[in-house]
Structures are given as structure tokens and as C-alpha cells.
Amino acid sequence: MIRRIVLALAAVLPVAAASQEAAPPMPENPRAPRFNEVERGLFTGLEVGYLRLFKTPPAGANFANAGQSGGAADGLLVGATVGYDVTPRIALSLYALGGNESASVSYGGFSVLSAGGDVRVSLFGLRDSSQVERLFFYVHGRAGYLLTYPSGLFGRNDTYLAGGPGLEYFTHLRHFSIGLAADVAYAVSAKSAGIALTPTMRYTF
């Protein structure tokens, strides 16, 4: 009797195991929410950093120190952007930034305000352990109107050009990314070049 039970089990168990392996996977629930690992589209950003101008032109005739150059000037730079990811690699945005620059004691300090457009191109991205591209290396360029105050010290109306490489990391919070940009800056009329180093944060809707 026991021998018959053992033989019956030996015949049935392989069939049951084979049928269990061949069972089709459960279909995905079409109503289950799906999220992008990295959001793209309309975004707004914030940048806070450092701007150094290597040359300050001689002060205007309205100042007591007329004719004196202030040498280099540096200070805090704060900016904001609003833009759109045209593709996962190309983004267009509008920017506005402002800062305070301090030169030599004989020259004084002045404020800078600029607004204009920005174009960014991501050259390549690195994937994480889940094969999601999160870290991007990009280059960007911006151009805009530059206003300085007090009028006549560093200048008045100018054109601001800046551009350079940057890194951007898209966090696991999906909508947020952080980065760092290192730009070469140039005030056209003042013929003053400089560098800007700005950490960035971005929120994509």
C-alpha cells in the first residue's frame, strides 16, 4: 500500500511542478500609476553663486575718483530661471540675475542686474544602478541685457554674455535636480571678462 502511494506521488509531482513553471505571469494592472524616473518639461530654477570680474574700467567723470580703475571685483550672484526641456538633451530658458560687486576702496562697489535667454545642451549622461540616466554633463550659453548701479561707475547699460560646462544630477525625488555651473562671463561695453561659479537647483513640473 505504501509502495503504491510513493509511486503515485513520484508520478504526479513532476507533472505538477512542470505545470507550475509554465503558468503565465500575472498581467500588469493598466490602472496602476506609472511615474517617470526623471521628469522633463516646464521647469523653474534657482542659482546662487560667485561672480568675479577681472577688470573694472575707470570711473566716470561724475565721481571724485574719476580715471581710477578698481582692478578686479567680486561678489555674490543670485539668479532664477524659467524654461522648458525641448528634448531630454536640449533646454531653453529665460534667466534673471543680480549681484553686488566689490572692487578696490578707491573704486567702490556696484550692483549688477541682468536678464535674457539661456540655451543648454546635455552632451552625455551617466546611468545609476537601475540603468536610469541621472547625472548629466552639459554646456550652456546665455546672453542678456546688463544694468549696473550706480550709473556711470562700472557703466550703465551693457550686454552680458556667459557660458561654460556644468553638471546636473536628477535626484530620486523625481521633480528635483541639483547641479553646478562654471561659466566664463563678459560685459561687452565695459570689455570686462570674468568667471561665475554657481550651484543650481531645479524643479520640473
C-alpha positions in Angstrom: 0.0 0.0 0.0 2.7 2.5 1.0 4.7 1.5 -2.1 1.7 2.4 -4.3 1.3 5.8 -2.7 5.0 6.5 -3.2 4.8 5.5 -6.8 1.7 7.7 -7.4 3.4 10.7 -5.8 6.5 10.2 -7.9 4.4 10.3 -11.0 2.2 13.3 -10.0 4.9 15.6 -8.5 6.9 16.2 -11.7 3.7 17.0 -13.7 2.6 19.5 -11.0 6.0 21.1 -11.0 6.0 21.4 -14.7 2.6 23.0 -14.8 3.6 25.4 -12.1 6.6 26.6 -14.1 4.6 27.0 -17.2 2.0 29.2 -15.6 1.8 32.6 -17.4 2.8 35.7 -15.4 0.1 37.9 -14.0 -0.9 40.7 -16.3 0.0 44.3 -15.3 -2.7 46.4 -13.9 -3.4 49.1 -16.5 -4.8 51.3 -13.8 -1.6 51.2 -11.7 0.1 54.7 -11.7 3.3 55.0 -13.6 5.9 57.7 -13.0 8.9 58.9 -14.9 12.2 58.4 -13.1 13.4 61.7 -14.4 10.8 64.4 -15.1 11.2 66.6 -18.2 9.2 69.6 -19.4 8.4 73.0 -17.8 10.8 73.9 -15.1 11.9 76.7 -12.8 15.3 77.0 -11.2 17.4 78.9 -8.7 21.2 79.6 -8.7 23.3 81.2 -6.0 27.0 81.7 -6.6 30.0 83.8 -7.1 31.0 86.3 -9.9 34.4 87.7 -10.3 35.2 90.4 -12.9 38.9 90.7 -13.7 38.8 94.3 -14.8 36.8 97.4 -13.8 37.1 100.3 -16.2 38.0 103.8 -14.9 35.2 105.5 -13.0 33.0 108.1 -14.8 33.6 111.8 -14.6 30.8 112.3 -12.1 32.8 110.6 -9.3 35.6 112.0 -7.2 37.9 109.1 -8.1 37.4 109.6 -11.9 40.0 108.0 -14.0 40.9 105.3 -11.5 40.5 101.6 -12.2 39.3 99.3 -9.4 41.2 96.3 -10.6 39.2 93.1 -10.0 35.8 93.0 -8.5 33.9 90.1 -7.0 30.7 89.3 -5.1 27.6 87.2 -4.6 25.4 86.4 -7.6 21.7 85.2 -7.3 19.6 84.2 -10.2 16.4 82.5 -11.3 15.3 80.7 -14.4 12.1 79.6 -16.1 12.3 77.2 -19.1 11.3 74.1 -21.0 13.1 70.9 -21.9 12.6 70.8 -25.7 14.2 67.3 -25.7 15.9 65.2 -23.0 19.2 66.8 -24.2 18.2 70.4 -25.1 16.6 73.1 -22.8 15.7 76.7 -23.4 15.1 79.1 -20.6 14.8 82.8 -19.5 17.0 84.0 -16.7 17.3 86.9 -14.4 20.2 87.5 -12.0 21.5 90.2 -9.7 24.6 90.7 -7.6 26.8 93.1 -5.7 30.4 93.5 -6.8 33.2 95.0 -4.6 36.3 96.5 -6.2 39.2 98.4 -4.5 38.5 101.0 -1.8 39.3 103.9 -4.2 36.8 102.5 -6.8 33.9 101.3 -4.6 31.2 98.8 -5.1 28.4 98.4 -7.6 25.3 96.3 -8.3 24.7 94.3 -11.5 21.3 93.2 -12.9 20.9 91.1 -16.0 18.0 89.3 -17.8 18.0 87.3 -21.1 17.9 83.9 -22.6 19.8 80.6 -22.0 20.4 77.6 -24.2 21.7 74.3 -22.6 22.8 71.1 -24.4 23.5 67.9 -22.4 26.4 66.1 -24.1 26.0 62.8 -22.3 24.5 61.2 -19.2 25.7 58.5 -16.7 23.3 55.8 -15.5 22.7 54.7 -12.0 22.4 51.1 -10.7 18.9 50.9 -12.1 20.1 52.0 -15.5 18.4 55.4 -15.3 20.3 58.4 -16.6 20.6 60.8 -13.7 24.0 62.6 -13.9 24.4 64.8 -17.0 27.3 66.8 -18.3 26.2 69.8 -20.3 27.4 73.1 -21.9 25.3 76.2 -22.0 25.4 79.8 -23.1 23.4 82.9 -22.2 23.1 86.4 -23.4 21.1 89.3 -22.0 20.8 93.0 -21.0 23.1 94.2 -18.2 22.3 97.1 -16.0 24.8 98.4 -13.4 24.2 100.8 -10.5 25.3 103.5 -9.5 25.1 104.7 -13.1 28.4 105.7 -14.6 30.7 103.8 -12.2 31.2 100.5 -13.9 28.9 101.6 -16.7 25.2 101.9 -17.2 23.7 99.7 -20.0 25.7 96.8 -21.2 25.4 93.3 -22.8 26.1 90.3 -20.6 27.5 87.1 -22.2 28.3 83.9 -20.2 28.7 80.2 -20.9 30.5 77.1 -20.0 30.3 73.5 -18.7 28.1 72.2 -15.9 26.9 69.1 -14.1 23.3 68.3 -13.2 22.1 65.4 -11.1 18.4 64.3 -11.1 17.5 63.1 -7.6 15.2 60.3 -6.7 12.6 62.9 -5.7 11.8 62.9 -9.5 11.0 66.6 -9.8 14.2 68.0 -8.3 17.7 68.3 -9.7 20.8 69.9 -8.4 23.9 71.0 -10.2 27.0 73.2 -10.6 27.9 75.5 -13.5 31.3 77.1 -14.2 31.0 80.0 -16.7 33.2 82.5 -18.4 31.4 85.9 -18.2 31.9 89.0 -20.3 30.5 92.6 -20.2 30.7 93.8 -23.8 30.8 97.6 -23.4 33.0 97.5 -20.3 35.3 95.0 -22.0 35.5 93.1 -18.7 35.8 89.4 -18.6 35.2 87.2 -15.5 34.2 83.9 -14.1 31.0 82.8 -12.4 30.6 79.7 -10.3 27.0 78.9 -9.4 25.4 75.9 -7.7 21.9 75.3 -9.1 18.6 73.7 -8.1 15.8 73.0 -10.5 12.1 71.9 -10.1 10.4 70.3 -13.1 6.6 70.3 -13.1 
